């Protein structure tokens, strides 16, 4: 039967949710299954992955691995493969470097224009939205962008202007992104609802080898410069015991492919005062959020809704956000921290010493999590596909 929607995106290995070279893979797996649970027939056109079949099923979701990530014509090939499924709707998950980088942009734009002229209705989710004014030399250095800031700024602005013209609907995850992408529809990043367990956080800590008396401040996900990890690690060092920062995640695949040893450099500098777990298997993701006292999101200039933030909200783990990330996601001031390691250290010491202050942060997280469950997000997507949301 024809799919109701064919998603174009990276996708985890069959049977997993938190796998792949981008958080967009986990996002798409959750979205695909939520749409399927809501009654939609879903197909995913994804990049080839060594050891994975060209065509298979992840439960009710059909997965076709039909193009090579990194190829300049990755998106044109993906769109052709999506049309071959004869879907009622095509939904592209987009980030600037997700498929082919700058070299593939001309082919991507041309293919989207042809598809809009003759293909089924199309939605594009822009997982990255960047304020052009934020693209400075510091920004390009942080993101390892190998072109001058003025060139990066012009390219990003051009893409963000063009994509809304090349799709029937463009989605963004946060209201503040709509100020950059005019006419976009806001659908929040979904959050997973953890299953019931009889284990207590103390049980989980013992299993992970985390000391019971530590106040664990968790930095979760791929280790990359744009996350402001230096701020978190320096804050943990300044705060001192019982505060203990745990960086749970492996090196970002894009950095690893470039031979960048950023993750190793962090470990060499702060390994004596913080812990670095390396890659976290899928079955341990929930454990780390249950073991943590607080999750830290120190992004200096966020360009996307944070997958680790969604996980923290799902597990009702107290979270602290950078001032800019708090602005982007519309968070309560109770959850935000001023810039600089000393401000973060002060806040961590306060939370470690005051159960009441920590409970207040947890309550704000619970309020923020409302209406972000994957079933609710799937319903909003179906409304978009049916033309009921503008």
Rosetta blueprint (number, residue, H / E / L):
1 X L
2 X L
3 X L
4 X L
5 X E
6 X E
7 X E
8 X E
9 X L
10 X L
11 X L
12 X L
13 X L
14 X L
15 X L
16 X L
17 X L
18 X L
19 X L
20 X L
21 X L
22 X L
23 X H
24 X H
25 X H
26 X H
27 X H
28 X H
29 X H
30 X H
31 X H
32 X H
33 X H
34 X H
35 X H
36 X H
37 X H
38 X L
39 X L
40 X L
41 X L
42 X E
43 X E
44 X E
45 X E
46 X E
47 X E
48 X L
49 X L
50 X L
51 X L
52 X L
53 X L
54 X L
55 X E
56 X E
57 X E
58 X E
59 X L
60 X L
61 X E
62 X E
63 X E
64 X E
65 X E
66 X E
67 X E
68 X L
69 X L
70 X L
71 X L
72 X L
73 X L
74 X H
75 X H
76 X H
77 X H
78 X H
79 X H
80 X H
81 X H
82 X H
83 X H
84 X H
85 X L
86 X L
87 X L
88 X L
89 X E
90 X E
91 X E
92 X E
93 X E
94 X E
95 X L
96 X L
97 X L
98 X L
99 X L
100 X L
101 X L
102 X H
103 X H
104 X H
105 X H
106 X H
107 X H
108 X H
109 X H
110 X H
111 X H
112 X H
113 X H
114 X H
115 X H
116 X H
117 X H
118 X H
119 X L
120 X L
121 X E
122 X E
123 X E
124 X E
125 X E
126 X E
127 X L
128 X L
129 X L
130 X L
131 X L
132 X H
133 X H
134 X H
135 X L
136 X L
137 X H
138 X H
139 X H
140 X H
141 X H
142 X H
143 X L
144 X L
145 X L
146 X L
147 X L
148 X L
149 X H
150 X H
151 X H
152 X H
153 X H
154 X H
155 X H
156 X H
157 X H
158 X H
159 X H
160 X H
161 X H
162 X H
163 X H
164 X H
165 X H
166 X H
167 X L
168 X L
169 X E
170 X E
171 X E
172 X E
173 X L
174 X L
175 X H
176 X H
177 X H
178 X H
179 X H
180 X L
181 X L
182 X L
183 X L
184 X L
185 X E
186 X E
187 X L
188 X L
189 X L
190 X L
191 X E
192 X L
193 X L
194 X L
195 X L
196 X L
197 X L
198 X L
199 X L
200 X L
201 X H
202 X H
203 X H
204 X H
205 X H
206 X H
207 X H
208 X H
209 X L
210 X L
211 X L
212 X L
213 X L
214 X L
215 X E
216 X E
217 X E
218 X E
219 X E
220 X E
221 X L
222 X L
223 X E
224 X L
225 X H
226 X H
227 X H
228 X L
229 X H
230 X H
231 X H
232 X H
233 X H
234 X H
235 X H
236 X H
237 X H
238 X H
239 X H
240 X L
241 X L
242 X L
243 X E
244 X E
245 X E
246 X E
247 X E
248 X E
249 X E
250 X L
251 X E
252 X L
253 X H
254 X H
255 X H
256 X H
257 X H
258 X L
259 X L
260 X L
261 X L
262 X H
263 X H
264 X H
265 X H
266 X H
267 X H
268 X H
269 X H
270 X H
271 X L
272 X L
273 X L
274 X L
275 X E
276 X E
277 X E
278 X E
279 X L
280 X L
281 X L
282 X H
283 X H
284 X H
285 X H
286 X H
287 X H
288 X H
289 X H
290 X H
291 X H
292 X L
293 X L
294 X E
295 X E
296 X E
297 X E
298 X L
299 X L
300 X L
301 X L
302 X L
303 X L
304 X L
305 X L
306 X L
307 X H
308 X H
309 X H
310 X H
311 X H
312 X H
313 X H
314 X H
315 X L
316 X L
317 X L
318 X L
319 X E
320 X E
321 X E
322 X E
323 X H
324 X H
325 X H
326 X H
327 X H
328 X H
329 X H
330 X L
331 X L
332 X L
333 X H
334 X H
335 X H
336 X E
337 X E
338 X L
339 X L
340 X L
341 X H
342 X H
343 X H
344 X H
345 X H
346 X H
347 X H
348 X H
349 X H
350 X H
351 X H
352 X H
353 X H
354 X L
355 X H
356 X H
357 X H
358 X H
359 X H
360 X H
361 X H
362 X H
363 X H
364 X H
365 X H
366 X H
367 X H
368 X H
369 X H
370 X L
371 X L
372 X L
373 X E
374 X H
375 X H
376 X H
377 X H
378 X H
379 X H
380 X H
381 X H
382 X H
383 X H
384 X H
385 X H
386 X L
387 X L
388 X L
389 X L
390 X L
